[in-house]
Amino acid sequence: NVKNIYDPKFENLDVSEASEFLESILETCVENNCEPTSGSFAASLENNLITNSNGVSAFNKFTDFSAFVSINAEKNGEKSTAYDSISSCNFDLDGEKLANETCKVAKDSIGGVTVETKDTKVILDYRGAVGLLNTFVNAFNADNVQRGRSILKDKIGKPIVDTNISIYDDGTLEGGLNSSISDGEGVRTEKTCLVKDGILKGFIYDIYTAKKENSNKNTDDDIKSTANGFRGSYAGTPSVSPSNIIFDFKEQVDISEIENGFLATDVLGAHTANPISGDFSVEANNAFLIENGEISKPVKKAMISGNIFQVLSDCNGVKSELRQYGSFLIPKILFNNLRVVG
């Protein structure tokens, strides 16, 4: 039984209520003297039954609610943009908060200064962190490991990230966007430890990659599916994919503890990161300087470059709200030594 992944409010949701919700977001943007350029609200219900002649029977029922807004802000002839989104299995979205926070980022980004190229402390906000973490998490995919496309191959039991980080794939997470009673092959979902205190513990498998792993092993320890066999539709074949990836930091710092640093709300070009080596060079979007423990001046233009596996070896969680974007449930993340290119 997985809790809070279905909201019965969906059954009575009509177009007028959905329209009113989105209109409140757009009206809040206007009240903040911002121009909404696009926005959306979506609600969906999925019923999924898997059954076969071997006695497998798994029924999933879950809902998804999401909202998005993109805005322009202008001051003294200078313009800036920002966008953000929120998602939940329940119709508990705070549209006004979404609009207010997005408008603040856009307005605060107007103007700005140039920065010098140097290695410094860098905080990546949720969307910025997720963009780079996608490359990192691909290395835990058993199919990539078996094909030699993962830098983590043969590193079970070895340190791969900072010792204050533990990472889990949890398909049973209450209210998780990707939680379910089973994966796309009917395997009961579970919480899988991938990293414990910085040490690599394992990978994520579907039935095929688990059987393939066992056929290549010389031990009697059977590898089983971690319930990560998902398919795009009933007509497709399953493939290995994460459910809810949780980054658990033992140590978290407050932004007030950072004397000098850099904050990037988002990054552009994360898809160009090398999926095997982890090298990346991305543009920082809606970026700011951190001075004397406070977010100060906006930054006109800057790049961030490094290696995701290396920078995760020296990082902390930032004291902030835990949020789920896509597969990731994370706080804001502080990388203690990352190259910022002015």
N, C-alpha and C positions, 0 to 999 in steps of 0.2 A: 504494500500500500504506500503510494507516494502522495504526500499531502500538498494541497493548495496549488494544483496545476490546472484545475477546472473551476471556472467562475460561472455559476448559473445565471448571473446577470446578463450573460450573452443572449440567453433565450428570449429576453424581452427587450433587447437593445434595438431601437429603430433608427432610421436615417436621421430623423430630427434631433435625437439625442446626440448622435455622433457628430452632426453638423454643429450643434451648439457647443460641444466640447472643443472642436477645432476653432470655431469662431472666437471662443474665449482666449485661446492662445494668440490668435492674430490681433485681437483687440488689446491684449496686454503689451504686445510688441509696439503698437501704435502709441499706447499710453507712455511707453518708454522713449518716445520720439525716434523709433526705429521703423524701417520699412521692411515688412515681410516680403520676401521674394518668392518663397514657396513654403508649403506646409502640407502635412497629411496626417490623417488618423486612420488606422486600420484595426479591424477586429476579426478574428477567425476562430473557428471551431473545427477540430479534427477528431474523427473517430477512426480507430485503427485496430483491426482484428487480425491476428496471426494464428492460424491453426493448421495442423497437419496430421497425417495418419500415424505419427509416432507419439501421439498424446499431448503434443504441445498446444496450448491454448492461452493466448495472451491478448487482453483487450485494453487499449489505451484511449483515454478521452481527455483532451486538454484544450485550453483556450489560449489565445495570444492577443494582447492589446498593445498597440504601439503608436507613437506620435513623433513627428519630425517637424522642425522649423528651420528655415534659413533666412537670415536678415541682413540688411545693409544699415550702417550707421554713418552719419555725416556730421562734421563739425569744422567750421571755418574753411569750407571748401575741400577738406580731406575726407576720404571715405575709408571704411573698413567693413569686412564681412565676418560672419560667424554662423555656425550651424550646430545643431545637436539633436539627439533623439533619446527617447525613453521607451522601455518595453517592460511588460509584466504579463504573467499568466492571469492576473486579476485586474479588474477594471478599477484600479486604485491609482491611476496615473495622476500626477500633479502637473497639469498643463501650464498653469500660471508660473510655477517655479521654473519649468523648462524655459518659458519665454523670458522671464526676468534674468535668469542666469546667462542665457545666450545673448541677450541685449547688453548685459554688463560687459561680457567678454568683447563684443564688437566695439562698444564705445570706448572701453579702456585701451583698445588696440590702435586707436587713431593716433596718427603722428608717429613718434618713436625715434629711437636712436640706433646708430650702427654699433656693432660690437667688434672687438678684436678677436682674432683666432687664438684659442687657448683651451687647455684641458681644465674643466671645472665641474662643480656639482650641478647636476641637471635633474629637475623634477619633470617627469612626464605625466600629464593629466591622463585620465582614463582612456580617451580615444587615442592619444599619442602612444601610450604604453601598449594598448591592444594591437596597434598596427605593427609593432616590432615583435610582440610576443607570439603572433601567429607563426612567424618563421621559427621561433624557438620550439614551439609545441609540435611542429611537424616532425621534429627529430625524435619524438616519442612514438610515432606511428610505426607499428611493427612491420608494416609492408615496406616503409622506407629503410628501416634497419636491415631487413633481410635482403634488400636489393643493393645495400651498400651506399645508400643515399642519406645516411644519418651519421653525424659526427659522434653520436653517443654509442655507436656499436662497440661492443666489448668493454663498456665502461660501467657495467653493473657493479655496485659496491664501492664505486669511486666518487670523490667529491666533484660535482659539476657546477654548483652555484654556491652563493654565500651560505654559510652554516646557519643563518637565522631564517632560511626559507624552507618550508615544506610545501609540496605541490600535490594536489589530489585531483583525480577525475571522478566526479560523483554524480551518477545518473539518478540517485535517490534524493538529491537535495530538495528540501521543501521549498516549493515555489520557484525552483530552477527553470529557466527558460527551455532547457533541453532535458528536463527530468521526465521519466516515464517508467512504467512498470517493467518494460523490457526493451531491448534494442530491436532493430529491424529483422533479426533472425529468431526472435522469441526467447533470447537468453535473458534471464532475470538480471536487472541492473544492480550495480553494487558501487561501493566507494573504493577506488583503487589508488593506493599510494604510489606515486611516481617518484617523488623525491622526499626524503626525510632528513631534516637538519643538513641539507646540502648534498646528501649522498643519493646517488641514483639507485632506485629500488626496482624499477621495472618499466614496461611499456604497455601500450594499449593494443588489444587484439580483437579481431573478429574470429569466427570459427575457422575460416580457411587459414589465416596466418598462424593461429594457435597450432593447428594440425601440422602445418609446414614446419613450425619451430620444433615440434616434437620429433618429426622425422629426421631432423638434422642434428638432434642432440644425442649425446652418448651417455646420458644419465637416465635414471628412472623417474625423475621429477617431471611430471606432466604439466605443461603449460595449457591453461584453459582460456577460453574467450573471456575478456573482461567486459563483455556486453557493450562493445563499441563497434558493432557491425550495423551501420545505418545505410538506408537506401533512400534515394530521392523520391521514389514512388513505388507502388506495388509492382510495377512492370520492370523496375531496374534491379540490378544485382547489388548486393551490399558491399560496402567498402569501409575500411577503418576510419573512424572519425571521432573526435572528442565529444563528450557530453558537456558537463559543467566543470571547467577547469578552475580550481580554487588555489589562489596563492596565499599561503598562511605565513605571515611574518611574525617572528617572535619579538623582534625589535622594531619599534616605530619611532620616528622623529617628528618633531613639530617644525613647521616652516620657520618659526621664530628662532630656532637653533641654527639656522643657516645664515652665516654672515654675508657671503657672496655666492651667487649662483644664477641659474637660468631656468626658466619655466616655459615649457612648450605645451600648449593646450591640445595641439594636434600635430601630426606630421604628414607630409605629402611624399608619396613615392615609396612607401613601405613595401609595396609589391615587388620592387626591384631588388630587395635584399637577396643575397645569395642563400638559397635554401639549404645548402650543405655546409658551407663554411660559417655562415651567420654574419658575414660582413654586410654593412649597410651604410648608405649615405642618403639622408633624407632632408627635406626642407622643413624647418620649424614653422608652424602656422599659429597665429595668435600667441606670439611669444613675448615674454617679459623678463626683465632683470630682477633678481632678488638681491636686495641690499639691506644689511642690518636687520635681517629677519623679517623683512616685509617685501611684498611684491611692489616694485616701484615703476620704472619706465617701461613702456612697450618697446619692442625691438622691431626695426623696419624689416630686415631680412637676414636670415642666418640659416646655416646648414648644421646638421648633427651627423657625425660619422663615428663608426666604431664597429665592434663585433658583439653581437647579442650574447654569446656564450661567455665572453670575457667580462662584459660590464655587469652581468648578473652575478659575477663572483664578488662584487663589491657594491652592494646596494642595500637599501632599507625601505620598508614601507613608510609612507607618510601618514600621520594621524589625520584621517579623513574618512568619510562615509564609504562603506563597501558598496560597490555598484557592479551590476552585471551588464557587460556589453558583449553581445554574441555569446561565445562559449566561456568568456572569462569573468570571474568574480574576483575583483581586485580593489585595493585602495590606490591612491596615487603612489607612484614609485620614485624614489630618489636614487639616482645613479651617481656614485661618489666621484667618478673620474671618467668624464665623457668629453670628447672633442667637439667644441662649438666653433664653427668656421664662419667668420664675419664676411 
